[in-house]
Amino acid sequence: MSDILIVDDEKDIRELISDILIDEGFTTRLAANSDECMSEIKAEAPALMILDIWLKDSQMDGIDILSTVKRDKPEIPIIIISGHGNIEIAVAAIKQGAYDFIEKPFNIDQLLVVINRAMEASKLRRENTELRRKEVSNTEMIGSSSAFKILKSQLEKVTRSNGRVMLTGPSGCGKEVAARFIHQESDRSVAPFVVVNCASIEPDRMEELLFGREGADKAIEAGLLEQANGGIVYFDEVGDMPLGTQSKILRVLVDQQFQRSGGTEKVRVDVRVLSSTSKNLPSLIEAGQFREELYHRLNVVPIAVPSLEERREDIPELARHFIADFNRTQGLAERAMGQEAEALLQTMKWPGNIRQLKNMIEQLLILGDGTNEISAAELPAQKGQNAGEEVTLSAAVASLPLREAREVFEREYLLSQINRFGGNISRTATFVGMERSALHRKLKSLGVVTSTKSGARVAEVQAETASD
């Protein structure tokens, strides 16, 4: 895309710039006033605009057009030109979002350098937008378990407000997916969703990346908060944010404004703040590593995102989703998941949660022959045992009398099956081939009880039995 719109009330200037750009391989459109300019933009947004400040016989001057375009189509870079240039006009144009300011009569080489830089910046922004769009399409909320339904219900409620949300849960459980869902379903869905990865940004770079930078020549680099204006900023792993930055973010939450690094002017933004953490923030507060006031500002609506082990019923559905997704994005074979493999997946341990499951599915598709359905034997080993091999007795179990060894086996087997079916006793009884009442009696004799965690029913062994 190399379409450039040139807006100037002087015909000679319009045509001169157009001839130069056409010689350089660009396509151009021309407008003599604000009405023609807005009509051209409405017909098709250009890749870049060259805009004169002073426009005769126009309802809007260049600054008015700049403000309007940056409000409605912020992705279009705009180069301001003027024959009455002064530092005040240049600063005003840059503040309104202009890419650069060039004074007439301009140097042709200088103009081409600025245009090429602006076009490259525009290309990068379009690519980033497309990547974000693909990222959103790949982060669909998947599940039907009770824990998932409770989570989705809570997320749907907060989409209708501007309240700050704190998402908590173990690493890899889908906190960013939940944050993106809030963005997609909110009134800010067409505005940016900007991720601030607090754990990966170097502490001495955090403030510049957040607030932007203003050079001695008034050149401005917008920070992440400015880029998120009108949309949502998401602080991922906010517990890793440096203490010094925490105090400044707290001020932004109160005032909705800040100063760029090296600047003196206040920058006002309208952003909704979402955050997440896998850490215990109250403990960090006690240790003096997190500001209590910031915690209360961010934790207006706390939402717990369940671990994968708390929503085991969703594992087959998630696995099928990842298989289809890898087929679409990487061309990997779209293999079916065998029943034994699905059952085994539901009984495995998932310390890495959904991220671990996704990585495992990708590994299976890459290493598999792509012809048959995925079998239990193909699943990666856990604790040194091949998933498809027959279970071997541990030394501890092998040393027990038959009755006690059988109890250990039954307890572990039933724990796995109940958790697999999300604590649903009826479904567990059907699968294991027992009457519901008989299963209840068996569970009681083995000391197995069910409890609710994060909206999911999970089976556990009573303390006195667990030590047997």
C-alpha atoms as one frame of an Amber mdcrd trajectory, in Angstrom:
protein
   0.000   0.000   0.000   1.719   3.226  -1.216  -1.201   5.604  -1.718  -0.412
   9.140  -0.479  -2.998  11.923  -0.092  -1.581  15.439  -0.644  -3.662  18.264
   0.836  -2.599  21.828  -0.065  -4.533  24.869  -1.288  -1.740  25.777  -3.752
  -2.106  23.808  -6.972   1.569  24.150  -7.916   2.693  22.703  -4.578   0.214
  19.803  -4.798   1.296  18.870  -8.287   5.022  19.307  -7.581   4.894  16.945
  -4.599   2.740  14.522  -6.582   5.154  14.430  -9.551   8.090  13.771  -7.227
   6.305  10.948  -5.439   5.074   9.329  -8.656   8.694   9.323  -9.920   9.588
   7.479  -6.685   6.977   4.783  -7.337   4.148   6.052  -5.112   0.529   6.649
  -6.150  -1.053   9.946  -5.135  -4.383  11.660  -4.652  -4.823  15.428  -4.412
  -7.145  17.654  -2.345  -7.330  21.454  -2.342  -9.477  21.954   0.768 -10.885
  20.205   3.828 -14.051  18.994   2.082 -12.089  17.293  -0.692  -9.671  15.886
   1.885 -12.355  14.306   4.074 -14.173  12.984   1.004 -10.994  11.229  -0.190
 -10.404   9.713   3.251 -13.999   8.518   3.460 -13.706   6.864   0.046 -10.491
   5.036   1.023  -7.993   5.645   3.782  -4.540   6.540   2.387  -1.285   4.990
   3.552   0.008   8.487   4.407  -1.058  12.146   4.283   0.920  15.281   3.483
  -1.119  18.112   4.971  -0.726  21.895   4.783  -1.567  23.869   7.946  -3.210
  26.810   6.178  -6.006  25.963   3.763  -7.895  28.776   2.009 -11.643  28.483
   1.518 -11.870  25.552   3.937 -14.140  24.877   6.889 -11.239  23.176   8.690
  -7.568  24.096   8.879  -4.746  21.561   8.913  -4.759  21.139  12.692  -8.522
  20.485  12.671  -8.110  17.859   9.953  -5.172  16.340  11.828  -7.212  16.040
  15.034 -10.185  14.513  13.221  -8.150  11.965  11.275  -6.107  10.946  14.327
  -9.331  10.436  16.271 -11.052   8.340  13.607  -8.110   6.691  11.815  -5.088
   6.893  14.115  -3.109   4.432  11.976  -2.610   7.012   9.159   0.743   8.852
   9.504   0.454  12.572   8.730   3.302  14.889   7.697   2.508  18.563   8.279
   3.913  21.210   5.883   3.643  24.985   6.273   5.071  28.165   4.797   4.541
  29.958   8.114   6.496  27.557  10.254   7.401  28.306  13.830   8.155  26.181
  16.844   4.698  26.699  18.384   2.920  25.349  15.277   5.313  22.410  15.049
   4.810  21.507  18.713   1.013  21.791  18.367   1.043  19.511  15.321   3.253
  16.901  17.008   1.038  16.957  20.102  -2.010  16.268  17.947  -0.281  13.179
  16.538   1.548  14.395  13.407   4.431  12.164  12.355   6.658  15.146  11.487
   6.641  18.845  10.551   8.389  20.282   7.463   8.666  23.986   6.699   8.203
  25.388   3.174  10.161  25.751   0.983  11.190  22.192   1.717  14.189  20.196
   0.576  13.090  17.382  -1.748  15.550  14.872  -0.305  14.442  15.718   3.248
  10.802  15.260   2.280  11.490  11.849   0.727  13.431  10.680   3.783  10.560
  11.653   6.088   7.961  10.056   3.772   9.872   6.775   3.556  10.290   6.654
   7.331   6.591   7.381   7.845   5.569   4.732   5.317   7.773   2.175   7.079
   6.210   3.117  10.429   2.753   2.778   8.879   3.637  -0.655   7.506   4.869
  -1.817  10.916   1.686  -0.584  12.592  -0.476  -2.427  10.065   1.545  -5.594
  10.579   1.215  -5.263  14.360  -2.518  -4.700  14.032  -2.831  -7.804  11.856
  -0.763  -9.819  14.328  -2.996  -8.655  17.175  -6.051  -9.620  15.137  -4.637
 -13.111  14.537  -3.620 -13.350  18.181  -7.178 -12.556  19.267  -8.627 -15.151
  16.887  -6.270 -17.731  18.398  -7.262 -16.965  21.981 -10.887 -18.043  21.819
 -12.479 -19.004  25.136 -12.862 -22.799  25.022 -14.626 -24.986  27.583 -17.891
 -26.294  28.998 -16.980 -27.333  32.553 -18.670 -25.712  35.534 -15.426 -23.918
  36.485 -15.133 -22.503  32.963 -18.778 -21.415  32.884 -18.380 -19.545  36.178
 -15.256 -17.818  34.857 -16.928 -16.800  31.601 -19.979 -15.507  33.449 -17.759
 -13.300  35.618 -15.872 -12.013  32.580 -19.093 -11.188  30.731 -20.279  -9.105
  33.671 -17.138  -6.950  33.755 -17.161  -6.271  29.997 -20.056  -3.877  30.533
 -18.107  -1.565  32.831 -14.828   0.342  32.945 -13.869  -1.174  36.293 -10.316
  -2.378  36.843  -9.994  -6.162  36.927  -7.312  -8.266  38.607  -6.970 -11.769
  37.111  -5.258 -14.291  39.365  -4.195 -17.865  38.747  -1.163 -20.060  38.093
   1.134 -19.498  35.136  -0.265 -20.752  31.838  -3.910 -20.994  32.933  -5.179
 -18.439  30.390  -5.195 -15.075  32.181  -4.250 -13.157  29.030  -6.952 -14.993
  27.076  -9.450 -13.831  29.701  -8.171 -10.247  29.451  -8.476 -10.302  25.663
 -12.022 -11.651  25.985 -12.930  -8.646  28.154 -11.468  -6.345  25.491 -13.223
  -8.085  22.586 -16.621  -7.930  24.276 -16.323  -4.365  25.607 -17.140  -0.988
  24.079 -13.374  -0.529  23.588 -12.996  -3.504  21.227 -12.080  -1.322  18.224
  -9.421   0.512  20.258  -5.959  -0.883  21.101  -5.243  -3.723  23.518  -1.701
  -3.093  24.748   0.169  -5.700  26.785   2.794  -4.616  29.323   4.795  -7.700
  30.280   6.091  -6.576  33.658   8.247  -9.701  34.093  10.228  -9.312  30.850
  10.863  -5.550  30.699  14.137  -4.386  32.244  13.413  -2.202  35.307  15.481
   0.720  33.997  13.501   0.655  30.712  10.047   0.271  32.244   9.177   3.955
  32.679  10.359   5.030  29.229   8.407   2.203  27.595   5.284   3.060  29.583
   5.335   6.857  29.419   7.279   7.480  26.210  10.126   9.864  25.561  10.433
  13.495  24.496  13.761  14.576  23.009  15.466  17.954  23.190  14.255  18.671
  19.635  10.660  18.018  20.767  10.628  14.696  18.900   8.181  12.379  20.643
   8.145   8.620  21.026   4.771   7.551  22.368   4.874   5.061  25.233   2.620
   2.067  25.756   0.083   4.060  27.787  -0.255   6.616  24.997  -0.572   3.833
  22.430  -3.409   2.347  24.489  -5.354   5.619  24.611  -9.057   4.892  24.206
  -8.503   1.189  24.738  -7.143  -1.215  27.325  -3.706  -1.584  28.873  -3.016
  -5.014  30.354  -0.322  -5.359  33.022   0.768  -8.997  32.783   2.445 -10.310
  35.972   2.010  -6.962  37.689   3.738  -8.328  40.796   7.043  -7.985  38.913
   6.610  -4.253  38.303   9.504  -2.237  39.858   8.576  -0.356  43.041   9.559
   3.016  41.562   7.277   2.470  38.589   4.438   1.346  40.869   4.203   4.789
  42.479   4.009   6.488  39.081   1.399   4.056  37.775  -0.610   4.746  40.906
  -0.573   8.460  40.036  -1.695   7.665  36.467  -4.642   5.647  37.814  -5.674
   8.601  39.963  -5.124  11.441  37.447  -5.308   9.636  34.062  -2.299  11.713
  32.995   1.512  11.573  33.108   4.696  13.157  31.791   6.893  11.605  29.138
  10.505  10.914  30.017  12.389  14.154  29.341   9.175  16.118  28.871   7.392
  18.789  30.882   3.872  18.677  29.450   1.110  16.546  30.950  -0.258  13.858
  28.650  -3.867  12.890  29.323  -5.077   9.408  28.402  -8.306   7.441  28.615
  -7.403   3.817  29.304  -9.034   0.922  31.086  -6.582  -1.083  33.180  -6.580
  -4.865  33.491  -3.871  -6.743  35.350  -2.887 -10.282  36.224  -0.579 -12.103
  38.567   0.416 -15.629  39.487   1.957 -14.352  42.724   0.482 -13.741  46.170
   0.334  -9.941  46.162  -0.714  -9.603  49.842   2.485 -11.481  50.743   4.505
  -9.138  48.520   2.851  -6.190  50.271   3.896  -7.548  53.671   7.445  -7.982
  52.345   7.505  -4.370  51.132   7.747  -5.416  47.471   4.353  -4.174  46.312
   2.468  -0.989  47.148  -0.731  -1.700  49.046  -2.530   1.337  47.623  -1.756
   0.221  44.064  -3.050  -3.264  44.888  -6.379  -1.855  46.038  -6.596   0.372
  42.950  -6.008  -2.562  40.596  -7.996  -5.165  42.519 -11.419  -3.518  42.143
 -12.895  -6.687  40.604 -10.855  -9.807  41.450 -11.408 -12.812  39.176  -9.724
 -16.173  39.768  -8.831 -18.067  36.580  -8.932 -21.819  37.348  -5.999 -24.097
  36.669  -6.322 -26.833  34.043  -6.530 -29.461  36.792  -9.627 -27.667  38.116
 -11.310 -27.976  34.717 -10.200 -31.408  33.490 -13.508 -31.899  31.669 -12.360
 -29.255  29.167  -9.130 -31.050  28.218 -10.519 -33.056  25.230 -12.236 -29.956
  23.834  -9.093 -27.854  24.282  -6.966 -30.560  22.661  -9.249 -30.693  19.604
  -9.189 -26.902  19.380  -5.380 -26.824  19.403  -5.194 -29.588  16.788  -7.469
 -27.595  14.454  -5.568 -24.385  15.205  -2.161 -25.917  14.384  -3.627 -27.347
  11.188  -4.847 -23.879  10.161  -1.767 -21.873  11.174   1.097 -24.338  10.583
  -0.347 -26.885   8.191   0.146 -29.754  10.656  -2.005 -32.857  10.143  -5.452
 -32.568  11.725  -5.394 -35.886  13.587  -8.203 -37.213  15.749  -7.641 -37.821
  19.454  -8.187 -41.441  20.508 -10.496 -42.156  23.453  -7.710 -43.744  25.499
  -5.462 -40.754  24.825  -8.229 -38.345  25.879  -8.823 -40.290  29.075  -5.121
 -40.336  29.890  -4.774 -36.603  29.218  -7.533 -35.969  31.752  -5.707 -37.901
  34.461  -2.246 -36.393  33.924  -0.721 -33.634  36.043  -0.617 -30.198  34.429
   1.740 -27.856  36.321   2.061 -25.763  33.144  -1.719 -25.662  32.659  -3.220
 -24.801  29.236   0.129 -23.642  27.876   1.605 -27.058  28.684  -1.306 -28.847
  26.986  -0.937 -26.691  23.859   2.801 -27.392  23.679   2.166 -31.123  24.100
  -0.379 -31.163  21.260   2.055 -29.316  18.987   4.768 -31.856  19.831   2.422
 -34.787  19.072   1.475 -33.334  15.679   5.075 -32.556  14.693   6.490 -35.947
  15.708   3.518 -38.091  14.639   3.132 -39.694  11.211  -0.104 -37.784  10.597
  -2.097 -40.822   9.486  -3.727 -42.431  12.501  -5.541 -41.032  15.489  -3.396
 -40.015  18.450  -2.988 -42.981  20.808  -2.219 -43.121  24.512   1.184 -44.644
  23.696   2.222 -41.422  21.917   1.686 -39.196  24.940   4.885 -37.952  26.586
   6.010 -39.744  29.711   5.341 -38.389  33.178   7.593 -39.179  36.124   9.850
 -41.388  34.024   7.088 -43.719  32.824   6.053 -44.053  29.202   2.395 -43.101
  28.931   1.459 -46.135  26.870   3.254 -48.732  28.937   1.628 -50.923  31.536
   1.729 -49.492  35.044   4.558 -50.929  37.129   4.352 -51.210  40.905   6.343
 -48.780  43.004   8.565 -50.247  45.716   6.229 -48.870  48.385   3.121 -50.502
  46.875   4.929 -53.750  46.102   5.829 -54.151  49.781   2.182 -53.918  50.926
  -0.190 -56.831  51.579  -2.734 -57.361  48.791  -5.655 -55.745  50.648  -3.722
 -52.540  51.405  -2.183 -52.382  47.937  -5.650 -52.745  46.409  -6.914 -49.859
  48.543  -4.025 -47.655  47.382  -4.769 -48.505  43.758  -8.525 -47.990  44.101
  -8.042 -44.677  45.885  -5.693 -43.301  43.217  -7.805 -44.660  40.376 -11.057
 -43.209  41.685  -9.399 -39.884  42.518  -8.211 -39.624  38.922 -11.596 -40.553
  37.456 -13.606 -38.196  39.679 -11.283 -35.302  38.888 -11.392 -36.237  35.222
 -15.180 -35.821  35.251 -15.080 -32.595  37.279 -16.397 -34.174  40.479 -19.506
 -35.544  38.730 -20.268 -38.743  40.659 -22.922 -39.959  38.198 -20.609 -39.750
  35.190 -17.766 -41.335  37.159 -19.993 -44.200  38.274 -21.111 -44.834  34.687
 -17.544 -44.879  33.395 -16.117 -47.175  36.086 -19.132 -49.495  35.887 -20.556
 -49.034  39.389 -23.902 -48.015  40.827 -23.869 -44.458  42.108 -24.707 -45.572
  45.667 -21.992 -48.225  45.575 -19.459 -45.653  44.395 -20.445 -43.338  47.262
 -19.863 -46.153  49.756 -16.529 -47.027  48.177 -15.358 -43.408  48.268 -16.348
 -43.103  51.905 -14.478 -46.279  52.839 -11.363 -45.020  51.038 -11.558 -41.577
  52.660 -12.157 -39.737  49.376 -14.209 -36.527  49.604 -15.167 -33.923  47.005
 -14.872 -30.189  47.526 -15.293 -27.056  45.434 -12.319 -24.994  44.232 -12.618
 -22.085  41.791 -16.062 -23.312  40.793 -14.887 -26.868  40.076 -15.569 -29.938
  42.169 -12.370 -31.843  42.881 -11.729 -35.057  44.797  -9.265 -35.189  47.658
  -8.205 -37.684  50.281  -9.129 -36.877  53.872  -6.117 -35.950  55.975  -6.309
 -38.956  58.241  -6.564 -41.333  55.288  -3.896 -39.633  53.191  -1.263 -40.558
  55.743  -2.103 -44.268  55.666
